[in-house]
Amino acid sequence: TLPRDSAPRVTSPVAEEGTQEVDINRLKERVKILEDKEGVIGDISVNDAPIKGRSTNEEEAHAEKISTDSEEIARVLTSMDAATVLAGEANVPTGRELEEQQEREDLRMNEQIAKDVEVARIHIEEEIQAMIDSLDKSNETVAKYLQEYH
């Protein structure tokens, strides 16, 4: 068919709005599924547009539940740590032990730095010697050519 034989294609703004609305709804559903899956809803800023069908109260309730769960977990872990310490099953380092441990780590690090410096020095000496040898060879070649041509 020729272009003049086919009906003109004029897109209606109303038709585009309907398609956009479907796309927007599909995206909103996807966001809701992802939020439910993760169990976390981000804070709503003033610039965020609220998602249709979801009230701020629902989000606040969900955030409060997460906060309460987090507080409960922290409370349980703290009491477990306290019970472990009280039962004598944990070795809590004293200030002196921490200082000694830090001194050992500092000593080990200083020894490693000294080894690294020595290795770097050896490599630099070898590289400098290779450069000197190369310059000596170049000087010999130049001297040889100067003798031949003068």
DAHU-V970846 format. One line per field, one symbol per residue. ss: DSSP state (H for helix, E for strand, - for the rest). psi: psi as a letter, one per 20 degrees, with the letter a starting at -180 (. if undefined). burial: b if it has 9 or more other C-alpha atoms within 8 Angstrom, else e. Layout:
BEGIN
ss->???
psi->???
burial->???
END
This chain:
BEGIN
ss->------------HHHHHHHHHHHHHHHHHHHHHHHHHH-----------------HHHHHHHHHHHHHHHHHHHHHHHHHHHHHHH--------HHHHHHHHHHHHHHHHHHHHHHHHHHHHHHHHHHHHHHHHHHHHHHHHHHHHHHH-
psi->qqhhhqqqoppphgghggghgggggghgggggggghghjppqqprhippqppipqhgggggghhgggggggggggghghggghgghijiqooqrgghgggggggggggghghggghgggggggggggghhgggghggggggggghhhhi.
burial->eeeeeeeeeeeeeeebeeeeeeeeeeebeeeeeebeeeebeeeeeeeeeeeeeebeeebeebbeebeeeeeeeeeeeeeeeeebbeeeeeeeeeeeebeeeeeeeeeeeeeeeeeeeeeeeeeeeeeeeeeeeeeeeeeeeeeeeeeeee
END
